[in-house]
Amino acid sequence: MATSTSISLSSKPRLKGIVFDMDGTLTVPVIDFQAMYRAVLGHDEYLAVKSKNPSGIDILHHIESWSPDKQRRAYEVIADYEKQGLDRLQIMPGAAELCSFLDSRNIRRGLITRNVKDAVDLFHERFNVKFSPALSREYRPYKPDPAPLLHICSTWEVQSNEVMMIGDSLKDDVACGKQAGAFTCLLDETGRYDAPEYANVPHKPDYKVSSLVEVQSLLERDFELTS
């Protein structure tokens, strides 16, 4: 895995677009996902599922096999946590500046989130930024399946190896990007992914940063930026 201090490549790959995760990447993380998972699964099942999934729980995938009534109640719990997150929505430090830089280079920017469309619409409206395409939970299949990222590449008429996926989740964002054949950058503000349990995950990022502020210099150093 490269870091933001790695040596420049002699022959730089072309980068035509960047696709972002939203929660915890473009917006400050405000949802307590572990509390949400406990509320959906119950304490014992939460511990059992967590022990089998060291890189993180895929709650949306997990509840797909539940009965309709049980699944409906689970979505109600998830929606309540997400609504609390919307009430406290804040843009991530460095996000607006990074978007301005991408605009100056005519680099496309898209968004893939497992949150709902209402959250994406509020983000666009509140912070006066636009990502297109912006795929929310209503688009199936969702991350970590590579389909949404490949859909964006097709819409942009670019190859997946001309795109970077940036997100704060190994299991969702990095896995989605790597399976699609894109470059990946993991935003790890606290260094939690340095923990031993993440050493043997199947998909590892090409880059790892602790802030979006680091991304511009990484892009300028390691890529030929082109529209």
C-alpha positions in Angstrom: 0.0 0.0 0.0 1.3 3.4 -0.9 1.0 6.3 1.5 0.8 10.0 0.8 4.5 10.3 1.1 5.4 7.7 -1.5 7.9 8.4 -4.3 6.4 9.7 -7.6 6.0 7.3 -10.4 8.1 7.8 -13.5 5.2 7.1 -15.8 2.0 8.4 -14.4 -1.4 6.8 -15.0 -4.2 9.0 -16.3 -7.0 9.9 -13.9 -10.3 11.2 -15.4 -12.7 10.9 -12.5 -13.0 10.4 -8.8 -15.9 8.6 -7.1 -16.5 9.4 -3.4 -18.3 7.7 -0.5 -20.4 10.1 1.4 -20.8 9.3 5.1 -17.5 9.5 6.9 -15.8 10.7 3.7 -17.4 13.8 2.3 -19.3 14.3 5.5 -18.1 14.2 9.1 -19.0 10.8 10.7 -21.9 11.4 13.0 -23.8 8.0 12.9 -22.8 5.5 15.6 -22.8 2.5 13.3 -21.9 0.0 16.1 -24.9 1.2 18.2 -27.1 0.9 15.1 -25.9 -2.6 14.4 -26.6 -3.6 18.0 -30.1 -2.1 17.8 -30.8 -4.0 14.6 -29.2 -7.4 15.5 -29.5 -7.6 19.2 -26.5 -7.9 21.5 -25.7 -11.6 21.0 -26.2 -11.7 17.3 -24.2 -8.5 16.9 -21.2 -10.1 18.7 -21.5 -13.3 16.6 -21.7 -11.4 13.3 -18.9 -9.1 14.3 -16.6 -12.0 15.1 -17.1 -13.5 11.7 -16.5 -10.2 9.8 -13.3 -8.6 11.0 -13.3 -5.8 8.3 -16.8 -4.7 9.4 -20.5 -5.7 9.3 -22.5 -5.4 6.1 -25.8 -4.8 7.8 -27.8 -4.2 4.6 -26.7 -7.5 3.1 -27.2 -9.3 6.4 -30.9 -8.4 6.8 -31.8 -9.2 3.2 -32.5 -12.8 4.1 -34.8 -11.9 7.0 -38.6 -12.2 6.9 -40.4 -9.1 5.4 -41.7 -8.0 8.9 -38.3 -8.4 10.6 -36.6 -6.7 7.7 -39.1 -3.8 7.8 -38.4 -3.2 11.5 -34.7 -3.3 10.8 -35.0 -0.6 8.1 -37.0 1.5 10.5 -34.1 1.4 13.1 -31.6 2.2 10.4 -33.7 5.1 9.0 -34.0 6.5 12.5 -30.2 6.5 13.0 -29.8 8.0 9.5 -32.3 10.8 10.3 -30.3 11.7 13.4 -27.2 11.9 11.2 -29.0 14.2 8.7 -29.8 16.6 11.6 -26.1 16.9 12.3 -24.8 16.9 8.7 -21.4 18.6 8.3 -19.0 18.6 5.4 -15.7 17.0 5.9 -12.7 19.3 6.3 -10.9 19.6 2.9 -13.9 18.3 0.9 -14.9 21.7 -0.6 -11.3 22.6 -1.4 -10.7 19.2 -3.1 -13.9 19.7 -5.2 -12.7 23.1 -6.3 -9.3 21.6 -7.3 -11.0 18.8 -9.3 -13.2 21.4 -11.0 -10.1 23.4 -12.0 -8.7 20.3 -13.7 -12.0 19.3 -15.2 -11.9 16.0 -13.3 -15.3 14.4 -13.0 -16.6 13.5 -9.6 -19.3 11.0 -8.6 -20.7 9.6 -5.4 -21.7 6.2 -4.2 -23.4 5.8 -0.8 -25.4 3.2 1.1 -27.4 6.0 2.6 -30.7 7.1 1.0 -31.3 9.6 -1.8 -32.8 12.2 0.6 -29.4 12.3 2.4 -27.6 12.9 -0.9 -30.1 15.6 -1.9 -29.6 17.4 1.4 -25.8 17.2 1.1 -25.9 18.7 -2.4 -28.3 21.5 -1.3 -26.7 22.3 2.1 -23.1 22.5 0.8 -23.7 23.7 -2.7 -21.7 20.9 -4.3 -22.8 18.5 -7.0 -21.7 14.9 -7.7 -22.9 13.2 -10.8 -23.9 10.4 -11.0 -24.8 10.3 -7.3 -25.9 6.7 -6.5 -27.7 6.1 -3.2 -29.1 3.0 -1.5 -31.9 2.9 -4.0 -29.5 1.8 -6.7 -29.0 -2.0 -6.5 -26.7 -3.8 -6.1 -24.9 -1.5 -3.6 -21.3 -1.4 -2.4 -19.2 -3.5 -2.1 -20.5 -4.9 -5.3 -18.6 -3.1 -8.1 -21.7 -2.6 -10.2 -22.4 1.0 -9.1 -18.8 2.1 -9.8 -18.9 0.4 -13.2 -22.2 2.1 -13.9 -20.5 5.5 -13.2 -17.6 4.6 -15.5 -20.0 3.6 -18.2 -21.9 6.9 -17.8 -18.7 8.9 -18.0 -17.4 6.7 -20.9 -14.1 6.1 -19.2 -12.3 2.9 -18.2 -12.3 1.9 -14.5 -8.5 2.1 -14.4 -8.9 5.9 -15.1 -11.0 6.4 -11.9 -10.3 6.5 -8.2 -12.6 5.4 -5.4 -12.2 7.3 -2.2 -13.9 6.2 1.0 -13.5 5.4 4.7 -14.5 1.7 4.6 -12.3 -1.2 3.6 -15.3 -3.6 3.3 -17.5 -1.2 1.2 -15.4 1.4 -0.6 -12.1 -0.2 -1.1 -13.7 -3.6 -2.0 -16.0 -1.9 -4.5 -13.1 0.0 -6.1 -10.7 -2.9 -6.3 -13.3 -5.3 -7.7 -14.1 -2.7 -10.4 -10.5 -2.3 -11.4 -10.2 1.3 -10.1 -7.5 3.0 -8.0 -8.6 3.2 -4.3 -7.8 5.6 -1.5 -8.8 4.8 2.1 -9.6 7.8 4.3 -8.5 6.7 7.8 -8.6 9.7 10.1 -7.8 7.8 13.3 -5.5 5.1 12.1 -8.0 2.4 13.1 -7.2 0.3 10.0 -3.6 -0.1 11.2 -5.0 -2.6 13.8 -3.9 -6.2 13.4 -7.4 -7.5 12.5 -7.2 -5.6 9.2 -3.9 -7.1 8.1 -5.3 -9.9 6.1 -8.4 -8.4 4.5 -8.9 -9.4 0.9 -8.9 -5.9 -0.6 -6.3 -3.4 0.4 -6.2 0.3 -0.8 -3.6 1.7 -3.2 -3.4 4.8 -1.0 -4.2 5.7 2.6 -4.7 9.2 3.9 -5.7 10.6 7.2 -7.4 13.7 5.7 -9.0 14.8 2.4 -6.5 17.7 2.6 -3.8 15.2 1.6 -5.5 14.0 -1.6 -4.7 16.9 -3.9 -1.0 16.6 -3.5 -1.3 12.8 -3.9 -3.2 13.3 -7.2 -0.8 15.9 -8.5 2.2 13.7 -7.6 1.2 10.3 -8.8 -1.3 10.9 -11.7 -1.7 12.7 -15.0 -5.0 14.5 -14.4 -7.1 14.8 -17.5 -10.8 15.3 -18.3 
